[in-house]
Amino acid sequence: MKVLVIGAGAVSSKINLFLQEWGHEVQAQLPTLSARLLSAFDAGPLVVVEPEAAAGLEAVREAVTAGWVPVVVGTPGGALTAWAQGSGAAVFPYPPTEADLQSLRDTLARLGEGGRPAEEIFRRTVLGGDVAARAMAGIAVRRIAVTSPKGGTGKTTLAVNLATLLALCGYPVYLSDLDANGGSVFYHLRMHQGGAPRGTLIGLLRRGIRPTNRDALSNLAGGAMILSAFSEIQELPTLHVLPGVFAEEVGDPELSRKEEPGQDPYPEVRMLYGAAEAAGGLSVADVGINPAHPLHRAALREAAAIAVVIKPEVPDLAQVRAWIHRMIRALAASGLSEREAAALVGSQVKVVYNMVVGDSFKSAHNLLNQALQEDGLGFRLAPHGVIPYVDPRLADAAVNSDRRTDILIWRWKKERPEELAPFAEALIGFAAHFVPGIREAAAAAGLLPSEPRRRGIPLLRR
């Protein structure tokens, strides 16, 4: 595991040698902690030997927001030691005994496996203890599916930005690519830069995990296996990602399971949502455009809210109308009556207009509702999100640059380009349908457009 040691004395050097003897890669031992120095190394555990390091509290906080996980070796009364104890970071006494060094080794091993400790430190650092507690208690919808009736609407872009926004605000997010036709979440998040992912959708399906009503321990173990397939985003420990189907896997037999009466061909999807919820997080699933596909239908059926992303254009409206009918038929085929299926669609679907200029979506939305009334479906759709058109240069970099921090909402967090303020405001407003208290969390995280820019970490240009 890659570790950075901050400290220039004999104890710091002893820790350095000890960690190397146990197989850790100590990237460097530095006397000073600064954002500029950190940007030259891969984020990971940061062992700060407080009495021997020039490391202020603000520098450590900035390191946490850049993806580093601090471990403090300090003395009672030290500022960093007190902060670490309040933030949930690991603390060891100075100077450490042999037993303390063994505990340090075990702690680093656990941090290498990812999970809640790094999330909790990040959350408390970004939001503060009180806001973090309120934020975690205020989640209204934990199972979110993002889909579209056609390609080219920005479905995956919205799913990735929604998940990243929630994660930047401290919420533990499990983003899964459930597009059986081949998804692109893997590339949006530049996961190819970090080596092979811990798991993929196909790998998860091949493991054949099945829930049982008789064995709670088996279900618990199954949920743990599912969560272990998610990869952590190193710079953002609250974001966990399950990549989807690559081009060469589209014809895999696991994507064409047969539906038998009374049986769910994809119980892994239900377990995926449930495992993320049991872990205290939110699921954001990027779902393919065809609701008749068994995998897509499972993802939509198990979701508590379905965000349907469209552009305010006549072809998209026609596709949405047809999509809603296909969705109702697909749900009816699963055992619901058409009335029940229509009521479920009307209550769960949240229309999101994307790439909007001005108020052009209003007339388009009225046309859509008129068509649905003519179809006798018995409900009207409300626009739950209106995402404005983004400067093409920023939109292109968000997809095609070599930095995942160029994702629109992440770039807003890091650089605050004026052109992205309307996008950030609109995305936060849409996310409030799922997390009503997100504005307070977004303000604490420095994401609200009305908030002054916080001093951030210089980006490492390539």
N, C-alpha and C positions, 0 to 999 in steps of 0.2 A: 504494500500500500504506500502511496506517495504522501509524505509528511513534510511539513516545514517547521523547523525549530527556531524560535525567536529568543535569543539570549546569548550573551558573550562570555559568561563565566564558566567555572569548572563544572558546576552542576549541569549547565546546558550541554556542555561537551559530553558529560557522562550519559545523559539521556540520549544524545545523538548516537553514541556508540552502542548503547544498549538496544535501541530500536533497530539499528542496522544488523546487529547480531541476531535479532529475531525476524529478519527477512523483510523489514520495512525499507522502502526507498526514501531516504532523507534527501529531499531536493536541495536543501541548503540549510545552513545555520547562520542566521542573520542577527546582528545586534539591534537592529531597528525595524519597526513595523511601519510600513507606509503603503499607500495604495499603489504608488508607482512601482515599488519593488514587487508587490504581490502580483501585479499584472503580468510579470514575466514567468510565472509558475502556474502549474495546474492546480486548481482549487481542490482542497481536501482538508484533512485535519491540520489544525494550526496549534502547535504546542508552544504556549507562551510562558516562559520562566520569568515571572513578574519581577523578582528582585534583581535580575541580571539583564533585563530588556528595556529598551527605550520604546515603550508601547503604551500610548495613551488610550483611554476608554473609547474615544471617538474613532480612533483608528481600528480598534477591534470591532466596533459596531459596523463600520464600513466594510470590513473584511467579511463579516457574517452576511451582509446584504449582497456580497459578490460570490457567495457560495461556500465560503470557508467555514469549517466547524471548529470552534475554539476549544482548547483544553488548557486550563490554567494550572500552573504549578506556582503556588504563592503562599503568603503568610497571612494569618488572621489580621484583619484591619486594612489589608491592601485593597485599593479601589477596584482592580480587576477581579480579585477574588470575591469581593462582595457582589459585584455585578454578575459574575458567573454563577454564583449560588442563587441569585434571584432569577436568572434566565434559564436555569436548568442545565447549564454547561457543566462538564466534568471538572472537578477541582481536586488537586492533590497537594499535600503539604510540601513545604520547602524547608530543608532539603528532603527529598524523598528517601524512604528506606527501600530495601530490596523488595519488601512486600508491596510497597507503593508502586515500584517500577513494574512489578508483575501485574498489578491492577491497571496501570496505565497501558501496558501491552494489551490486556484483555479489552479495555475500553476502546482502543483504536481498532481492534478486530471487529467489535460490534458496530462501530461507526462505519467500517468498510462495507458492512452488509446493508447499509441504508436504513431508513425507517424513521420512527417517531422522534428519537432524541434530536436529530438535526432539524426536523420540522419544528419542534417545540422551541428550540433556541432561535431559529429564524423568525418564528411568529412573535415571540416575546420581544425580540430585538427590534423588529420592524414596527410592531404595533404598540408595544408596552403591555404590561400584565393585565390591566383592567380592560383595555380595548380588546385584547386577544380573547379574554374570557367571554366578553359580550358577543364578539364576532362568532365564536364557535357555538354559542348558545342560540344564535339567531338564524340558523340555516333553515329555510322553509321547504326547499325541494332539493333532494340529494341525487335524484336519478334523471339526468337530462340527456335527451337524444337530439342531435342536430342533423337535419336531413334537408332534402330539396327534391322537387319534382323533375329537375333537369340539371345537366351539367352547366358550368360556367357562371353560377350565381354567387360564388364565393362561400360555399358551404363549409369547406375545410378551413378556409381562412378564418371564418367566424368561430368555428369550433376551437381552433387552436388559440385564437386571441381571447375567447371567453375563458378557456381553461387557464391560460397564462395570467389573465387579469385576476381571477380568483386566487391563484397560487401566489401572485405578487402581494395580494392582500392578506396572505397568511393562511388561507384555507388549504387543507390537504386535498389535492385534486388527482383523480385517476382518469386520465384521458386515454380512451381506447379507440382504435381505428377498426370499425366493424363494417367496412365497405367490402362486400364480397367480390366486387368487380375490380378491386385494386385501389387502395387508398394512397394518400400522399402525406399523411401526418409525419411519417418517418423523415421525409425530405424537408417539410416545413420547419421541423425542429433540428435539422442538420445532425441527426443521430448517427449518420455515417462517419462523422468526425470522431466519435468516441469509441470506435471499435464495434464489435458485434453486440446487439442488444441482449439483455438478459432473457428475453422471451419474445415470441411473436404470436399473432392470432392463430396461425396454422399450428405452431408448436403446442399452444394451449389446447386446441381442439384434438390434437393427436394424443394428448395425455389421457383422454377419456374420463375426465373427472365427472362424477355423477352424484347428485344429492340423494340423501336417504332420509326417510321420516323416522327411522328407528334408531339411528346412531348419531347423537349430537356431536360426539368427538370426531367422527368421520367427516361430518359437515364442516366442523371447525378446521380440520386439517385440509379439507378441500379448498376452503376459502383462503387459507394461508398459502397453498400451492398456487392459487390464481394470483394473489397479490405478489408472490415471488416472481411472477413472469413480467411484471412491470419494471421498466428501467427508470432509475432516478436521473433527473436532469441536474447535473453537478452544480451549476450556478444557481439553481432554484430548487432547494430540497423539498419544497411542498408540492412539486409537480412530478407525477409518476406517469409513465407512458407505456402503452402496449401497442407496438407497431402492427400494421395490418398486413394485407395480402400484397406480395410483390408480383410483378407481371408474370413471372414464370410459375406462380402458384395458383393462378386464377382457375385452372382446370382441376385443382386438387379434389379428390373424392370427399374430403371432409367438408367442402363447401356445397355439396349437393346431397346431403343426407335426405333420406325419404321420410316424409311425415306419415306416421301411423295414427289412426284414430285414438284420441285420448292420450297421446304421448307428445312430449316436447322434444323435437329433434336437436335442440340446442340448449340444454339445461345449463351449460357453461355461462351463457349470457345472464341468466337469472342469478347464478352464483357470483358472477363478476360484479353486478350491481350490488348484491347483498354483502359481499366481502368488503367492498369499498365503504358501504354504509356502516358496517360493523366496526370498521377501523376509524370511524369518526369523520370520514371524508365525503366528497361529492364525486359522482361519476359524470363525465362528459363523454358521450359516445358519438363519434362521427359515423353516420349510417348512410348506406348507399341509397340511390335514388329510386330503386324499385321496391315498393312495399310488399310485393307478392313473393319476393325471395324469402325462403324460410329463415335465414339468418337475420335479414333485415326486419322481418316481421317479429322475430323474437326480441330484437333490440327495441323496437317501437312498442311492443306489447308490455314489456317490463318497465318502460320509462314512466316516470311520473309527469314529465312535461316533454313535449316534442316541439322543438324550434324548427319551423319550416322556412328556409331562406329562399327568397325570390327577389327578382328585380322588378320594379314597377313598369313592366312592359306587357303589351297584349299577349305575346307568345307565352310569357311566364304565367300570366293569369290563366290562360287556357290549360296549361300544364298543371297548375295547382288544382283547378277544378277537377281534372281527370284524376289527379293523384289522390284527392280526398275520396273520390268514389272508389278507387282501387283500394285505398286504406280501409274503407268501410267493408268492402267485400272480403278483404283479407282477414279482418277481425271477425266477420260473420262466419267465415270458414273455420275459425278457431272455436266456434261454439256459441258466440253471442248472436242475439237477434239483430236485424238491421237497425232497429230503433236503438237498441243498447249500443251498438257499434257507432252509430251516428252521434249519440250523446257523449260517448267516450272521446271520439275525435274532437267534437266541439269544445269539450272541457280541457283537453290536454294540448291541443295544437296552439302554438304561439307563433303567429306570422311575424317574420322579420324581413323588412324591406332593406335591401342592401344596394350600395352604389347609388344612393339617392341624391339628386340635385334639387335643392329648394324643397317645395312642398308638392312635387310632381306625383308623389305616391298617393295622394288623397283621392284623386279621380280614379286612379287604377284600383284602389281598394274598394271604392263604391261599386265599380263594375263587377268586381269579384263577388261581393256580397249580393248584388242583384242576381247574378247567375246562380248562386247557392240557394237563394230564396225561390227562384224559378224551379230548381230541382227538388224543392220540398223537403230539404234536409232538417228544417226546424231550428237552425241556429245561425247566428251571425258571427263572423270572426272580427276580432279587434286587432289592430296593429300593435304588437307588444314591443317592437323595436324598429327604429328607423336609423339605419347606419349610413352616414353621408359618404359621398364620393371622396376618395383619398387621392392626393397628388400622385400622379403616375410614377414619379421617380421614387417616392417612398414605398408605393405598392410594389414596384419591381424589386427594390432592394429587400423587401420583406420576404420575398419568395426566392430570389436568385442570388443574394449575396452569400458570403461564406460565414456570416455571423448570425447565430440564432437570435441574438439580441436586437436584430433588425426587424423581428416580428413587430407589428405596428404598436401594440400596447406596451411591449417591452422597450421599444425605442422611445416611446413617449416617457416612460419612467426614467430612462437613462439620460436622454438628451433634451427632452421637452421642445421639439420643433413646433413652432406655432401652428403649422399646417395640420398637425394631428390633434389639436385641442378639441375640435368638434367630434372627431372619431372617439376619443377617449371619453368624453362626456356622454355620448350616445351609448357606448358599450357599457359603461357603468350603469346607466339608466336601465338598459336591458337586463343586466345581471341582477338588478334589484328585484326582478320578478322571482328569482330563486333564493336570493339572500337579501332580505329587506334592509338589513343594517350595513350593507356594503359601503355606503357613502362614508360612514364613520371610519371603517377600516381603510378605505381608499384615501381618505384625508390623512390618516396616521401614516400610511405608506407613501405619501407624497405623490398620489396619482390624480387627485382632483385638479382639473384645469384652473380652478380659482385659487388653488394653493400656491404659495411661493415655491420656487424650485429649491430642493434640498441639495446640499453639496454632495455630489456623487463621486463615483470612481471613474477616472479617465478610461475610456475604452481602448483596448489594444487593437490597433489597426493592423491589417495584414495586407 
